[in-house]
Amino acid sequence: MRLEKKYGRWALITGASSGIGEGFAKRLASENMNLILVARREERLKKLSDELKEKYNVSIVIAPVDLSKENFIEDLKEFVEDREVGMLINNAGFGSAGEFAKSDVEQQANMIRVNCIAPTILTHYFVQQMKERKKGAIIFLGSLVAYQPTPLTTTYSATKAFNLFMDERLWYELRDYNIDVLALNPSGTDTEFQQKANTSSGPAPRTVEEVVNTAMKSLGRKISVIDGFYNKLLSFVPRIVTRKSIVKLAGSVRKKYYTSLSIIK
């Protein structure tokens, strides 16, 4: 079934100026969805908007909104107006690497605002309309680290566990309203998230197109999905070893492949 018929004509994507968010924008535009693109970098959004409108002839609204602001939803409403959002993709987020005790506590708190509080507020707002129409879709950007305790990215890992748990509970609550809910859990992906921070994407990086394709194949079929065969194998490790062992293993891997990580997506 065509996405516009199944969910509605408009999709809202946060963190749409680059990476996986940009990948979702390109994929949905190619399937004739109108888009509301949300991110802080207005110039990047405008460039992407012009490209997609010319290529696919879809309607696009750019919304340069900072999701870390306390009243961001009021700013966003001015751009959304009365458009019926049928797909909500909670993609925006950022991470940081290093010892928690040495981190900037305000940065850690801001991470929770963007990664957890913002998608909670967005989902609560748009799900009311989806329930009335009895159709819709919500995607949460989780991570492989949601499945295992990962030292040196302590707060980031915790926020992704929140996204995964939020997704699974909402899937149950909203299934009777014909609303599909999915947690997409990638690991290392070739985006500027790693490149600008001068970090490694790990031993088996995936492309943005592969990650987005995994999500679109799984939406409406699964509760959550881990992108990539290698990552699926890694997600099983915590089930067969002790909690203490997996923490030590994850910490060693993190030290090897991730030197620093601090960038808004």
PyMOL commands that set and color helices and strands:
alter all, ss='L'
color gray80, all
select helices_A, chain A and resi 3-6+19-30+42-56+72-80+100-102+105-133+144-147+154-177+192-195+208-218+229-240+243-257
alter helices_A, ss='H'
color red, helices_A
select strands_A, chain A and resi 10-14+34-39+60-64+85-90+94-96+136-141+179-185+224-226+262-264
alter strands_A, ss='S'
color yellow, strands_A
deselect
rebuild
show_as cartoon
